[in-house]
Structures are given as structure tokens and as C-alpha cells.
Amino acid sequence: MSSDRGGSLAFVLRALAYRNYRLFFGGQVISLLGTWITTTATNWLVYRLTGSALLLGVVGFAGQFPAFLLGPVAGVFVDRHDRHRLLVATQTVSMLQSFALAALTLSGHITVGWIIALSVVQGMVNAFDMPTRQAFLITMIERREDLGNAIALNSSMVNAARLIGPTIAGFVIAASSEGWCFLFDGISYVAVIIALLRMRDVRSAAPAVGRGSARAQLAEGLRYAFGFGPIRSIILLLAVVSLVGVPYSVLMPVFATDVFHGGPHTLGFLMTAAGCGALVGALWLASRRSVRGLSRIIPIATSIFGGGLILFSFASVFWLALPCLVITGFGFMVQMASSNTVIQTIVDDEKRGRVMSFYMMAFLGTAPFGSLIAGWLSEKIGAPHTLLIGGICCLAGAAVFARALPGIRQAIRPIYVRLGILPEVRAGVAEVAALSVPPERR
């Protein structure tokens, strides 16, 4: 029995067999913990300084809008340059940004203006960092069939940090100051930079260099991403979910203080509940043996996310709200990671940076508009009603995607056939191999 469990664990963690991915994973564990601590601390600091849900939305907008504005340019840049060096550069700038935020907060000079300005800087960095990180992932995974596991483990890592980070932030804020959260975040980037510098034989993935002007490559990427039904449908659904659903996290300080009448500890528990559900979802995806069937999971997970938001909007008791956020976190993580895996599997390698930049535009680029809308709407009709509307819109988006699903699966099938993902293809290959063996050896 124990050997079976050991074998199952090894299967779930199989992407860690690759040394470069193992280094990347270890460095990111520490860095992402700092990121979630900072995210929670920033939201709390803004609400403590202003008491305004609208300004929470403004800060969220400032940190995410650059991904929408610079996304297409960043995608071309990623396809034309060494992704490993780009990651080292973006992590270094992010480290300096966190140290600046820590210095201002600990010295007592922090203002909402400074928070917005530094959020814009981090957003500009993320516009290049996120597509680079996604495109770089495949260079660390030699076997395409392990790509889905690597993405799921990456999501598990994000949400393990999301599970622990807000709780740590709550205790640190209650005991001292948000500035110490920002300082830890800055130090955590050192782990990522060291891990990147220790990697061996990192391929310089810049296949688009010398293949036309940047403008021509941008147009080519747009035609490819939005001219191919499966990629277009996945990106558009993710954009809808990010616009109307994801901004729920921006409103958590409002729920923590105004709805549940708590403080930073309450905020930490709310964020941790959503992270717990997301972690379960990511681990479930990591345990899957193949990418087959993920396209069917996308609308189901979107419906779970929307349903979780609706249930949470009606929860007036704190301990009833937590399981609703677990459902919400599970649904969003499965939807986002499944979308990522399907796109990464079917996209052409030479266009990967551009397509992933459009993916990140849908994921991060529409969220700032959602943050502004959520902040404004929350002050008009209240945070619970705002999330109720968002959940209903997510359910509508899932229904539209489900209706188009047969055509999406039909378009994806030839790619899966070419990659040997479908079982009947592998059986056919085995049959041909058997026929090539001389009769006397059969």
C-alpha cells in the first residue's frame, strides 16, 4: 500500500525530475510566498489609509493595466529575445520595487500616491515577466506529455503560497507594520534570481528573431491567436472571468471589515480559504495523466467559480463564507490552469511568447478594468451585490463556451493526433511497430 502511495506521489511530482524545473520551482516557492504576503498587505494598507473601496479598485487597476497596455509588445519582445535573461532582469526589477515599497512604509512616508506609482512599475514589469515565464516553462520540460503536470505543479506552488501568505501577512500586520511584509517580499526575489543563475543548458528560445519586423510579427501573432477557434474561445472566456469574477479578491478587505466586522486576521482567513480551494484544484490537475478532456473541464470549472461567488455573496456569517471561498478558489484555479495547459499544448513554439502575452492580457489585462468597476459598483450597491452580478456573468460565459465546445474539440483533435496524445494514435503506432517485427520474433 505504501509503495502505491509512493508511486502515486512520484507521478504527481514527475515534472520535478527535470533539474532546471526543480530549481525554478524551489525559487518560486519562496518568491510567491512573498508576493501573496505583499498583495494582502497592500490591500490592507490602502483600505487602512483611505477606507475607500473605490481606491482599492484604483490600486488594483494601476498594478494590472500595464499588462493590458503592453501585452502585445511584450509578446513580440519575448519571442525575439533570450527568455532566461529576460526572467533574471524582471525578477531583479521586481526586487527593487519591493524594497522601495518597504522603505517608504517603514519610514512613515508611504501614501496612496506612492502605492499607485509603484504598482504601475510592478505592472509594467509583469507585462514582460508573465509571458516570459509561461513561454520559458516549456524550455525546462523536455517531454511534452509532462507539460500539463509542470503547469499544474506551478499552479500548486502559486496556491500553496496563496494559502500561507495572507495568513502570515495578517499576523505581521497585526503585530507591527505592512512594511515588514514588503521587505520580506524583496528578499524573497533573491531565491528566484539564484535559482535562474544556477540553471544549466538553458536553451535560448528566440525563434522569431530575424523573421520580419516587430510590427509584422505582432500582426502575425494576432491573426494566429484570434483566427484559431480554440485559442480565441479560451482567451475570451478567461477575459470575461477576469473582468467580472477575479476582482472579488480586491473587495476582500471590505468583506473583512464591513460585512464580517473583523480585522487583518479576518482578511487573512478569507484569502487563505480561497487559496486552499485553489491548491486542491491545482493538485487535482497535477494528478491527471493526460491533457485529454481538459477542454470539457474549462466550462465546468468556470461554472463552479461563478457558483462559488454567488454563494459567497449571500453568506452573512463568517464561518459560512469560508467554504464558499474554497469552492470559488477551486473553480477559478481549475479553469485558469486548464486553459493554460490546453493553449500551451496546441500553440506553435515560434509563436508561444505572443500567444501567451494575449493569454496574460486576458488574465491580468482585463482585471484592472474589473477592479475599477467592482470598486465603483461596490460603493453604489454594496460588495455582496457586486459579487452576485459577477458570478452570474461567469455562469453566462461558461454556457456560451460549452455551446461552442464541440467545434473547439474538433479543431484541437488534429493537433493531439500529431503529438500522439490520443490513445488510438499510440495504439496505431504500437501496431505498426509490431508489424515491423519479423514473424519468427513475434
MOWO-V866057 format. One line per field, one symbol per residue. ss: DSSP state (2 for helix, 1 for strand, 0 for the rest). burial: + if it has 9 or more other ideal C-beta (glycine too) atoms within 8 Angstrom, else -. Layout:
ss: ???
burial: ???
//
This chain:
ss: 0222222222220222202222222222222222222222222222222200222222222222222222222222222200222222222222222222222222000002222222222222222222222222222200022222222222222222222222222222222002222222222222222222200000000000000002222222222222202222222222222222022222222222222000022222222222222222222222000000022222222222222222222200022222222222222222222222222222002222222222222222202222222222222220222222222222222222222222222222222222200022222222222220002220
burial: -------+--++++++-+-++++++++++++++++++++++++++++-+--+++++++++++++++++-++++++++++++-++-+++-+++++++++++++++++---+-+-++++++++++++++++++++++++++++----++++++++++++++++++++++++++++----+++++++++-++-++++++--+--+--++-+-----+--++-+++-+++-++++++++++++++++++++++++++++++-++-+-+++++++++++++++++++++++-+--+--++++++++++++++++++++-+--+-+++-++++++++++++++++++++++++---++++++++++++++++++++++++++++----+++++++++++++-+++++--++--++-+++-+++---++--++--+-------------
//
